[in-house]
Amino acid sequence: MREHTADPAELRGDCERCFGLCCVALPFARSADFAVDKEAGRPCSHLRDDHRCAIHARLSRSGFTGCTVYDCFGAGQRVSQVTFGGRDWRGAPPDHARRMFDVFPVVRQLHELLRYLTEALTLPAARPVHADLRRALAETERLTGGTPEELAALDVAAHRQRVNVLLLRASELARAGTGGRKKNRRGADLMGARLKGADLSGADLRGAYLIAADLTGADLRGADLIGADLRGADLTDADLTGALFLTQPQVTAARGSAGTRLPDSVGRPAHWTAGG
């Protein structure tokens, strides 16, 4: 059967084709990541009329680090240009804006699943479940094409659970061929953990809290990092070659160096320096 994958370009945020939905639809609370409180559906005070951020060049300095590590996986342009046919929420009836804001988080979750499914289909070791992964990918793509009403009514949590079963199996098959002890640290609280030089190759780190963890020089080859929180984690000289389901927001939220080895699916953040 022909390998079916989503277009990678459509699974990355394209702010030029979006109506600033992440700056309006989503809520955030005053914290280390955000300088102020904002409720869902209310435009950020820094959102300009042209849907651009007035402080984009100084987000971190202004207390909006959370914005610098966010990625909608292409949901913003999908909702703006496809689901709502290019009709802006500004100046539209309140019900139109409300439906757009309700749909955006749903499509964001679907696009995240498309990102993971597409990666899973590139794993040779996961070939035994490729047929099921292709069917899940096709079904997820079909769901993204729903009407605003259909998307708002979608039980996206149930769909995520069905897809997660396949992603887990793909991960198990892929990690079976890696070295290391295949440590299971799924959901583990490793905040601030001292893991310098640790052998975590092939480990299950799904949903692990690695905030501010010291992973300097750690071996993370082939580790499953889906949903792992890497905010402030030190990846200086760490080896993440072949790490599974690692996304750009996770990498951007971490610290690293010129010696940090990354999968081809993610880019080296601009704020990483040779010195970490």
Buried (B, 14 or more C-beta within 10 A) or exposed (E): EEEBBBEEEBBBBBBEBBBBBBBBBBEBEEEEBBBEEBEEBBBBEBBEEEBEBEBBEEBBEBBBBBBBBBBBBBBBBBBBBBBBEEBBBEEBEEEBBBBBBBBBBBBBBBBBBBBBBBBBBEBEBBEEBBEBBBBBBEBBBEBBEBEBEEBEEBEBEEBBEEBBEBBBBBBBBBBEEBEBEBBEBBBBEBBBBEBBEBBBBBBBBBBBBBBBBBBBBBBBBBBBBBBBBBBBBBBBBBBBBBBBBBBBBBBBBBBBBEBBBBBEBBEEBEEBEEEB
